[in-house]
Amino acid sequence: GENVEQHPSTLSVQEGDSAVIKCTYSDSASNYFPWYKQELGKRPQLIIDIRSNVGEKKDQRIAVTLNKTAKHFSLHITETQPEDSAVYFCAASRANSGYSTLTFGKGTMLLVSP
Amino acid sequence: EAGVAQSPRYKIIEKRQSVAFWCNPISGHATLYWYQQILGQGPKLLIQFQNNGVVDDSQLPKDRFSAERLKGVDSTLKIQPAKLEDSAVYLCASSLAGGAGKGTQYFGPGTRLLVL
């Protein structure tokens, strides 16, 4: 089955700095890669996703890059703000017979200090 | 649009007792998922339904866990008997349909289970 590794497990930055979280996956057939943000005690919420037919996607201060050859994808947050503090999870999915099963990484706790 | 609803939000039981969780997905979402999230880890899929049929239950501990979605809408996850290691947050999610691009999953608030 799919295995997703996520690094680092914790990341501390100063407000205004950039943050990068990296994930690798094992199944070369995976073709959908979402990122979820989970604030303490709350539900995971989708913040951005990318499909295997593109290499990069941006949404304001958030961007995701995908390297299919290396089976590696990353989340980039620019101009970080204290409200970006949360746990971020990457995931990988392989659409199969009309459904997709997400495999999550273990998460990165991001702390943005004012 | 109403989100995924779950109840109860919190549950404390003793080991060997039974417990049940309920989930109502977003209206019109055919696919429903139950995840287990242990503290400090990412969600782990337990079972996935497409309408009222199971499409993946490979990681469901079937000796103690069961789930059903009889009418293809809401779903119930049961643990019987519970063990200490079942302490976790149980998340329900739903998506419009399966497949990359249509399978964006929306999560409920979760049920926090503590087994003593």
Boltz contact constraints between the chains, C-beta under 6 A:
constraints:
  - contact:
      token1: [A, 31]
      token2: [B, 100]
      max_distance: 6.0
  - contact:
      token1: [A, 32]
      token2: [B, 100]
      max_distance: 6.0
  - contact:
      token1: [A, 43]
      token2: [B, 107]
      max_distance: 6.0
  - contact:
      token1: [A, 43]
      token2: [B, 109]
      max_distance: 6.0
  - contact:
      token1: [A, 44]
      token2: [B, 107]
      max_distance: 6.0
  - contact:
      token1: [A, 51]
      token2: [B, 100]
      max_distance: 6.0
  - contact:
      token1: [A, 89]
      token2: [B, 42]
      max_distance: 6.0
  - contact:
      token1: [A, 95]
      token2: [B, 99]
      max_distance: 6.0
  - contact:
      token1: [A, 95]
      token2: [B, 100]
      max_distance: 6.0
  - contact:
      token1: [A, 98]
      token2: [B, 98]
      max_distance: 6.0
  - contact:
      token1: [A, 98]
      token2: [B, 99]
      max_distance: 6.0
  - contact:
      token1: [A, 99]
      token2: [B, 50]
      max_distance: 6.0
  - contact:
      token1: [A, 99]
      token2: [B, 55]
      max_distance: 6.0
  - contact:
      token1: [A, 99]
      token2: [B, 98]
      max_distance: 6.0
  - contact:
      token1: [A, 100]
      token2: [B, 98]
      max_distance: 6.0
  - contact:
      token1: [A, 100]
      token2: [B, 99]
      max_distance: 6.0
  - contact:
      token1: [A, 100]
      token2: [B, 100]
      max_distance: 6.0
  - contact:
      token1: [A, 100]
      token2: [B, 103]
      max_distance: 6.0
  - contact:
      token1: [A, 101]
      token2: [B, 45]
      max_distance: 6.0
  - contact:
      token1: [A, 101]
      token2: [B, 56]
      max_distance: 6.0
  - contact:
      token1: [A, 104]
      token2: [B, 42]
      max_distance: 6.0
  - contact:
      token1: [A, 104]
      token2: [B, 43]
      max_distance: 6.0
  - contact:
      token1: [A, 105]
      token2: [B, 42]
      max_distance: 6.0
  - contact:
      token1: [A, 106]
      token2: [B, 41]
      max_distance: 6.0
  - contact:
      token1: [A, 106]
      token2: [B, 42]
      max_distance: 6.0
  - contact:
      token1: [A, 107]
      token2: [B, 42]
      max_distance: 6.0
